[in-house]
Amino acid sequence: MKLRVLSEAPAGVWTTVQFLTKEQRASLQPPPSEGEFSGGVGSLLMERSAATLYVGIGTALEVDATGMRRAAASAALELRKRGKENVILDLREFPEWAEGAVEGTVLGAYRFDTFLPEKSRPLAGLVVMVKKTVLKAVEKSAQRGVVLGDCANAARQMGNMPGNYVYPEALAKEAALLAKKSGLQCRILDEKSLKAGKFGGILAVGQGSARGPRLIALEHLGGKKGEAPLVLVGKAITFDTGGISIKPAASMEEMIFDKCGGMAVLGAMKAIAALGLRKNIVGILAAAENMPSGSAYRPGDIITMLSGTTVEIVNTDAEGRMVLGDAIHWGRTHYKAAKIINLATLTGACGVALGETTAGVWSNNAEFQADVLRAAEQVGERLWPMPSHDEYSEKIKSRVAQIKNSGGRMGGACTAAAFLKVFAGKTPWVHVDIAYTARQDKDSHGLASGATGFGVRTLVRLAEM
């Protein structure tokens, strides 16, 4: 896609996206009915000539970057369905929201059609039209919008890929290629290295598969030499059957999305490199395939983690916390992390509590948690703080090991967080459970069905703080 920032419409056949507040809706002739076009965020009205698509952005007082992003995404999703390849965003009245509008357009224009014989037309040309006086400033913010949108789409693309194409070794190769293109340092621990290092958690989860696990680290060294990094950790279970504690067959195909926490880290690291942040940031992906077989780990097994902590396996489907436990400890000790944040499609319980639009947050440090919540609010991703009471830690105590990998059904998201907290030690740490925000069944909120890229924007914003 070619982006240009201009003060007048270019020659040729273009479709204009015209942003309107609810108050401006009445200026259309003839005035549309409320049902036809409300002017609410993301509402759409196409001119009969198909030359202009009107998109609502709410009342004048509520216009913000999040609303503009969602409105632009809704417009782009609609225009892609209509086969419109060249789009003008008319931002002459709203130049301050150019970044959100461009990012939303890039997000809305994405569709996962890799394996379809007939592909919809991608966005070829994008023009941001503003007044001459703000051309330079808007060009900078618009380019940033492209970067953020592209990197979130990269996370979505990998998240959407099936398990026979993306498995731990394949993911490691993709990460290495990304690092080479982006100027990141890449370190990959294969099975041999994981065994030598005694990464008991990730090895246990991966031992039932013919495709061995990988621990992948991407390093952005933009800060002072020796400065302790912010470490981003992502769960990247490339396919999750549940192992011996096998999941029901219904909807098991959705378990390709169990890698989306890791994909959010991958997308964020790509953006961090592209933006050239002057910080030290490390992204760690804990990748494994959780399969049932004669070599799979079993309920009742006792696993010794990288930290030396012994874990009784109660449920092999509680595998995400096992790989994350090793990754968090490694990030804390090997990289001497200043702070750690992990993203994971960890529990169905979090979705039961918060639904599909909000992710849960747990932490051992109130100040760091406040930073994460503020970052998410600034970029329009919904997070909600959840309890970390001592009673949840009590529920994961084992009679035969130091802890067990499941505290049972009640408070399941909170006991999962309590498990991870053990491996964070005293390092400021935040856990984000994105289980139901990582994907969607149908086109919604300006995004095509499939992986959403949830978390990429929050991680990038946090890295910038």
N, C-alpha and C positions, 0 to 999 in steps of 0.2 A: 504494500500500500504506500502510495506517495502522498505525503502531507505538505500542504502549502498554507501559509497565512497571508491573506490578501485583503485589500480594502474595497474590492469590487468583485462581482461575480465573473468567473472566467468564461471564455467562449466554449461552445459545445453543449452537449446534452447533459445536464446535471439535475439532480433532485435536491431541492432545498429543504432543510429541516428548520422550521420556524418555531422558536420557543415562545410560549405565551403564558402569562400568569392568568389566574382566574379572572382578574379585573380586565385584562386585555381581550378576553374571549368575546366580549360583546362588540368589539370593533370589527369582527368578521362579518362579511355581508354575503348572503343573509345570515343573521345571527343564528348559530346552531342551538339546538335544544340541549338541555342538561344531559339527556340520555345519549344524544349524538356525540357531544364533546363537553365534558365537565370542566376541563382545565386543571383537574387534579394531576398529581405527579404521575407521569407515564401515560396519561390518556392521549389518544391519537385521533386525528381527523385528516384524511387525505383529500386533497382537491381533486375534482373530477378530471382535470387535465393531467393529474399524477405528477405535476411539476413541483408541488409543495406539500410537505407533510407537516401539519401543525401538531405540536406535542405540548401537553400541559406540564407546568412546573409548580403548580399550587398557587397560593396567594403570594402577593409581592413580599409580604413580611416573612414568609417561610422558605423563600428560595435560598438554597445552600448548595455546597458541592455535592453532597450525597444525593439530594433530589435531582440535581442537574445530571449527575452520572446515571441515575436510574432512568430519567426521562430520555436521555440520549441513547441509552442501551435499548430501551423499548422501541425507539424510532429505528435504530439500526437493525434490530431483529426483524421488524416489520419490512424494512426496505430490502433486506436480503431475501426474504420470502418472495418479494415482488420482483427480484432479479435486478435491482438497482445497484449499479457498480460505482457510480460517481456521485458523491454527496457533498453538499455545502452545508456547513453549520453556520447559520446566521446568528452571530453573537454580538452584533453591533450594540445591542442594549445590555448585554450581559458578559462583557469581556473578562470580568474577574473570575468567572466560572469556566474558563476555557479548559483548564486541566481536567476537571471532572467531566465536562462534555466530551472531550476527545477520548478520555479513558473509557467512558461509557460506550461511545461509538465503537471502539475497538473490541470491547467485551461483547456488545450486542451483535456484532458482525460475525462472531465465531460460531461455528457449528461443527460437530464431530461427524464427518462423513468420509473418513479415511477408507472405509471398507465398502462404501456404496458405489455402484457403477456410475450413477448419475450424481454429480456433485453440484450443489448450488454455487452461484457465482460469488466469489469473495469480493470484498471491498477493494477496488482498484485505486480510486482517487478520493482524497478527502481534503476539502478546502475549509478553512476557518475564516470567516469573513468578519472583520472588525474595522473600526475607524482607524485612519492613518496614524493618529497620535499614539496608539497603543500597540502598533504592529510588533515592535521589537520585544516588548514584555510578554505579549501573548504568544509569540513564537516560542519563547523559552518554556512557558508553562504548557503549551500544547505538545511540545516534544516530550516533556516529562509524562504527560498523559499517555502518549504512545508507548513509552517505555513500560509504565506500570500496567497498561492494558495488555501489551504483548507478553510480559512476564507472567501475568495471571493466566493468560491463555495457554502459555507453555505448560503451566501446572495443570490446567484443565485437560490439555491434550494427553499428557502422560497419565493423568488420573483416569481418563476414559479408555486407555489402551487395555486390551484383554490380557489375561494371565499367560497365554501361550506366546505373547509377543514381549511382554514386560515381566520378567522374573528377576531375581536378585542380580545375577551376573549381567543380564542385559541392561538393567537399571544402572549398574556401576559403569558400564561402557558409555551410556548416555550422559552420566554425570561427568565422566572424564572428558567427553567431547565438549560438553558445556563449559567446563573449566578452561579447556584449551582456547575456545572461542572468546571467552569472557575475561581471561587474564586471572582466573582464580587458581590457587594451588589445590590439587586433588590428591587425597590419600585413600586407598582402598585396602581394607583388610579382608582377604579371602578366607576360606575355611581353614587353611593351614595356619594362617596368622592368627585367626580367632582361637584355634585350639592351643597354639603356643602361648597366647595371651590369657587363656583360661576365661574366655567370655562365655560362661556357662549358660546364661539366659538365652542369648540369641542362638547359640548352638543347639540348645534343647528344642527350641521352636522349629528350627530349620532341619533337624535330623530326620524327620519323616519324609522329606522330599528328595527326589533325585537331583534337584537343583539346590545347591548349597547356599547358605546365607552370605551376606556381605555387610560390612560396616563401612559407610562412605563418608568421608569428611571433605568439605569444600572450605577453603580458607581465603578470606579477603583480608589482606594485611595493609589496610589503608591508614592505620593509626600509628602511634609512636611505637618504636621497636620495644618489645618486651611488655607492652601494656596488656593487661589481662583482657581477654576478649569477651564480648557477649556471645553466648553459644545458643544456637537454635537447633533443637532436636526434633526430628519427625519420625513418626511410626510409618514404615513403608512395608507393610505386609502385602506382597504383590498378589496373593490370593489366599483367602482364609476359609478353609473348610470347617474349621473348629478342631481339626485333628481327631483324636480318638473320641473326644466329646463332640461328635459331629453335629453340625447344624442341620435343621430341617431342609429338605430339598427345595421347598418353595422360596423363590427369590434368592437362592444362593448365588446366582450369577451376579448379583449386586456386590459380592465380596471382592470384585476387582477394584472397588473404591476404597478398600481398607488400606490403601497406600497413600491416601490423599493428604495426611499430615506431612509425610515426607515430601510429597509433591509441592505442598505449600512452601516448605523450606527450600526446595530446589528453585522454585520460581522467585522466591524472595532473594536468594543469593545471586541469581541472574540479574535482578533489578539493582541490588546493592552494588554489584560490580559495574553495571552500566551507568549508574549515577555517580560512581567514583567517590563513595562516602569515605571520609577521612576517619575511619574507625576500624578497629580490629574485630571482625565478625567471623565466626566459624559456624557452618551448617553441617549437622550430622544426620545421616539417614540410616536408620536401623532396618535393614531389608532381609526378609525371610519369606518363605512360602510354608504355610501351616497345613500339612497334609497328613492323612492317616495311612499308616503302613506298618510293616513288621518292625521298622526301625524307629517309629515315632515315639515321642515321649508320652508317658501314661499318667493318668490320675494315680496318685499315691507315690510317684517318684519324688525324690528329694534332689534338688538341683543346687549346686553351689555357684552363685553369681560371681561376676568379675570382682565385686567388692569383698567377696568372702562370705557374704550373707547366705545362709541356707534357706531354701524355699521349698515347702511342701506343695506339690501340684495337686490342687483340688479339682481343677477344670482346665483341660488343655485349650479350651476356647478363650481363656483369659491369657492369651499369648502376647498381646500388645504390651502389657506392662512388663513382661519378661524381657523383651528386646529393648524396651525403653530403659529398664533398670540398668542394664549394662551400658547403654549409650549415655545416659545421664551421668553415671559414675565415671565413665571414660572422659567425657567432656569436662567434668569437674576436676579430675586428677591430672589427666594428660595435658589439657590445655590451660589448667589453672584458671578456670572460668571466673569472671567477675560476677556474672549472672547467667542463669539458664532459663530458657523458656522452651517447653515442648508442646507440640501439637499432635493430636492423635484422634482417630476415629475409634475411641476406646470402648464406650459402653452404650448399649441401647437404653440403659437407665437414664442417661443424660437427656436423650431425646424424649423420653416419657415425661421428664420433669419440665423441659424447656421448649419442646417442639422443634420445628424444622428451621427456624430463623435465628435462633440464639444459641451460642455455645457457652458451656459452663467453664468457670475459672476457679482454680484452687491455688493456694500459695503458702509458703512458709515465711513470707516477708511482705508486710502491709504496704511499704513504700514502693516496692517493685510491682506489686499487684496494681497499685494505683496508677503507676506509669503505663502498664499494659492496658488497663481499662481506658485511660485517657487517649492512648494511641488509637485504640479501636474506635472510640467515639469520634475522633477527628477524621477518620477515614470511612466511617459509616458501616462498620462491621459490629454486630451486636454481641456483646459478651455480658455475662452475668455472674457476679461473685457467689460462690457456693461455700458451705461450711467445711471446716477442717478440724472438727472437734476431736479430742483425744479418744472418744468412744469409738470412732471409726478405726483408729489404730488398734484398739483392743480387739476389734472384730477380725483382724487378720493375723492375730497371734496363733501359732500352731503348737500342738502338743509334742510334735516330733521334730520340728525345725524352728528356726527363729521366727519365720513368718510363713503364711500360706498365700497362694496367689489369687484367692477369692474369699471375700467375706460374706458371700451369700447374696440373695436377691435384694433384701431390704437395704436401701442406701448404697446400692451397687456402684454408682458413679463416685460416691464419696469414699468408699473403701478402696476403690481402684486408685484414687488420688493418694490415699494414705499409703498404699504400697509404693508408689513412685517417690513419695516424700522421703522414704527411708534412704533412697540412693542419692538424694540431693544434699544430704548432710546439712551443713550450716550455710552453704552457698545460697544466696537469694535465688528463688526458683518459682516459676509459675507453670502450671499445667492447664492446657486448654483442650477440652473435650469437644471435638467438632463432628461427632458421629453423624448427626442429622443435618448439619449445615454444609457438609462437604459435597453433597450431590442433591439433585432434584429430579423427580420423575417426569416432569413436563416443563415446557417453556414457561418461565415465570420471572417477574421482576426484571425483564429485559435480558435474561440469560436463557440460552437454549438448554434443553434437558441434558442431564449428565453431570459431570464434575463442575463445581462452581468456582474453584480457586480460592475458596474462603480461607482467610488467614494471611494471604500474601501481602495485602495492603497493610495490615496491622503489624506484621513483622518488619516491613520496610520502614514504616513510621517509627516504630520502637527503636530500630537501629539508628535512625536519624536524631533521636532525642538526646 
